[in-house]
Amino acid sequence: MVDLVRSHGGNSVPGWWSQVRQHSLGWVGARDADGVLVGFVNVAWDGGDHAFLIDTKTRGSHQHRGIGTAVVRLAAEQARAAGCEWLHVDFRPELRRFYFDACGFRPTDAGLIHLAAEG
């Protein structure tokens, strides 16, 4: 996972997996023929009807091959099978086509507070 995050130019955070695991309904990963992790999405959960996609990633060298779409679709199928009614996702504007066109999400009204910017 550290290598996949770095392939995006991101920084891995020590202890990330331990924090995430306890709040996850599950996660989906994709590997290439050599076993290298090339796609990932975490499905966080409120314990009820709502699941949330977090940390969707596709290795830079493997983008635009349908890997991201496939992990999101499998995550949605598994969340549905677990009894969730809603799957939420937040994303940067440049990912709008990916989530709306490729993955089937639809626009909704939502609210957001940037807590790091408050107070």
C-alpha positions in Angstrom: 0.0 0.0 0.0 2.9 2.4 0.8 4.2 1.8 -2.7 0.8 2.5 -4.3 0.4 5.7 -2.3 3.9 6.9 -3.4 3.1 6.1 -7.0 0.5 8.9 -6.8 3.1 11.3 -5.3 1.5 10.9 -1.9 3.1 10.3 1.5 2.2 7.2 3.5 1.3 7.9 7.1 2.6 5.5 9.7 -0.2 3.7 11.5 -2.7 4.4 8.8 -3.8 0.8 8.3 -4.5 0.3 12.0 -6.7 3.3 12.2 -8.6 2.5 9.0 -9.2 -1.1 9.6 -11.5 -0.7 12.6 -13.9 1.6 10.7 -14.0 -0.4 7.4 -16.7 -2.5 6.1 -14.0 -3.9 3.8 -11.6 -3.0 1.0 -11.0 -4.0 -2.6 -7.5 -4.4 -4.1 -6.4 -5.2 -7.6 -3.0 -6.8 -8.4 -1.2 -7.2 -11.7 0.2 -10.5 -12.9 3.3 -10.0 -10.8 1.3 -9.5 -7.6 1.9 -5.7 -7.4 -0.9 -3.8 -5.9 -2.3 -1.6 -8.7 -5.7 -0.5 -7.4 -7.4 -0.1 -4.1 -10.4 1.4 -2.4 -11.5 1.3 1.2 -15.2 1.1 2.2 -15.8 2.9 5.5 -19.1 2.3 7.2 -21.4 3.8 9.7 -22.6 0.4 11.0 -25.9 0.8 9.3 -27.2 1.9 5.9 -24.3 4.2 4.8 -21.0 3.2 3.3 -18.3 5.6 2.1 -15.6 5.2 -0.5 -12.2 6.4 0.8 -8.7 6.3 -0.7 -9.6 5.1 -4.2 -6.3 4.7 -5.9 -4.9 3.3 -9.2 -1.2 3.1 -9.7 -0.1 5.9 -12.1 1.4 3.4 -14.6 -1.9 1.5 -14.7 -4.5 4.3 -15.0 -7.0 4.5 -17.7 -7.3 0.7 -18.0 -10.6 0.3 -16.0 -8.9 -0.8 -12.8 -10.3 2.0 -10.7 -13.8 1.5 -12.1 -13.5 -2.2 -11.4 -12.5 -1.8 -7.7 -15.2 0.8 -7.2 -17.9 -1.4 -8.8 -16.8 -4.4 -6.7 -16.8 -2.2 -3.5 -20.4 -1.1 -4.4 -21.5 -4.7 -4.9 -20.0 -5.8 -1.6 -21.5 -2.9 0.3 -24.9 -3.7 -1.2 -24.5 -7.4 -0.2 -23.6 -6.3 3.4 -27.0 -4.5 3.6 -25.9 -0.9 2.9 -28.5 1.2 1.2 -26.3 4.2 0.3 -22.7 4.5 -1.0 -21.2 8.0 -0.7 -18.0 9.5 -2.2 -16.3 12.8 -2.0 -13.7 13.8 -4.7 -11.8 16.6 -6.3 -13.5 18.2 -9.3 -11.1 16.7 -11.8 -12.4 13.2 -10.8 -16.0 14.1 -11.6 -16.1 12.2 -14.9 -14.6 9.1 -13.3 -17.1 8.9 -10.5 -20.2 10.1 -12.4 -19.6 8.7 -15.8 -17.5 5.5 -15.2 -18.7 4.5 -11.8 -22.4 5.5 -11.9 -22.5 8.0 -9.0 -24.9 10.9 -9.3 -24.7 14.4 -8.0 -26.3 15.2 -4.7 -26.6 18.2 -2.4 -24.1 17.8 0.4 -22.3 19.9 3.0 -18.7 20.1 4.1 -16.7 21.8 6.8 -13.0 22.0 6.4 -12.1 21.4 10.0 -8.4 22.2 9.6 -9.3 25.7 8.4 -11.8 26.4 11.3 -10.8 28.2 14.5 
